[in-house]
Amino acid sequence: MSRMSTLTVAAALAGAATLIAATGPLALSQVQPGLWEISGAPGTNAPVRQCIADLATLARFEHRASNCTAKVSKTAATLEAIDYTCGGGEFGHSEIDVITPRSLRISTQGISGGLPFNYVLQARRLDDCTKGPQTTRH
């Protein structure tokens, strides 16, 4: 292969990598924000309904009331893994499996309140968000 061909191939690969990075996470890109029902949360008997604008926040469900920083550690067509850290030594790792664009499985584990946690949530999109309370239990 000539030097010019090698440079052309390298430039094409670099351009493709940039395009892939610019498109963002693949798994959550097929899912819409809205009113979601989340079941399986520890300490709850009924599913939690929550208006969710940024679906990546589902990854830090355990620390949803905390100010945390998150980083996508793995992304694929139907899976997104997110690592996050919060103040006070609290952190988590979550994997969001996109079953369908309206159904998610979230496996999450980490440290909260100084204790370990590990559980699986099921989330399903119910509708668009409406004005009013953002979190309700039914």
N, C-alpha and C positions, 0 to 999 in steps of 0.2 A: 504494500500500500504506500502510495507516495506521501510525502510530508504534507502536501496541500489537502489530500483526502483525509489524512489523520486529523488535521486541524478542523476540517469541516465536520467530521463525525464528532469530535470533542465539543465543538460549538453547538451542534444540534443536541447532544446529550445535556449540556449545561442549560440550554434553553428549555428543554423538556423538564428538567428538574426544577427550574424556576417556575414554570407554568404549574407544575404539580403542587409546589409549595404555596403558590398564590391562590390556589383554589380552596385551601383550608382543609380542615378535617373532613374526610370522606364520609364517615359513619353518621355523624350528626347533621351533615348537610342535607340529608334526605328527610329530616324530622323538623316539624314546625313548632314554634312556641305556641302557647295557649293555655287552656285550663287542663291540668293533668291530675289524675287520681293516682296516688302512690300508696301501695299496700306493702305490708311486711316491716314497717318501721317498729323498732323495739319500743315497748311501753304504750303502744296504741292498740285498741281493739277494733277500730274502724279505719278504713282508708282515709288518707289526708288528701284534700283537694286543694290545689295550689295553682295560681296563675304564674306561669314560668315564661319569662321573656328570653333568658339565656339558658339554653338546655345544658350547657356545661355545668351550671350550678347544681344539677342533680347529682353530679359526681361528689359534691361535698355536702350531701344531705345531712350527715351527722353534725356538721359544723355550719349549717345554713344561716345561723344567727351571728356567725363570727366573720371577721374580716380576714380572709385568707388569700394567699397567692397560689395560683395553680399553673401547671405546665402539662401539656399533652406529651405523654411519654411513648405512646404507640397509637397508630391510627391505621385502619383498614376499611374495607368496604362496609362491614357490619359491626366493627368493634372499635371502641376508643378507650384508651387507658389514660387516666389523669392522676398525677401526683400533686398533692397540695400540702402547704404548711400554713399554720395559723400561729398566733401568739401563744406564749405559755408552754411551748414544747409540744403542742398538739399538731397532728398531721394525719394524712390519710392517703390511701391509694384506692382508686375505684376503676372498675371496668364496666363500660356501658355497652351492652349488646343490643343492637337494633334488630328486634324480631321482625317488626314491620314499621313503617313510618309512624304508626300510632301506638306501638307497643314496645316497651324497653324493659330489659332486665339489668339491674345495677348491682354488681357485687362490690362491696366496700369494706375496708378494714383500716385500722389505724389506732391512734390513741386519742381519747376524748375524756376530759376530766381526770387525767392521770391514769385512766384504765383502758385496756384494749377493747376494741369493738370489732365485730366481724358479722355481717349479715347481708342478705340479698333482698332487694326491693323489686317490686313489679310496678311499672308505671304505664298508664295508658292515657292517651290524649282523648279528652271528652269533647272539647269545643274551643272556640275562640274565647279570649278573656272578655269579660264585661266589666263595666265600672262597678265599684262596690268593694266588699271585703276581698282581700287577696288570698286568705287562707281560711278554710272552713273544715270542720269535721262533720261527718254525717253518720 
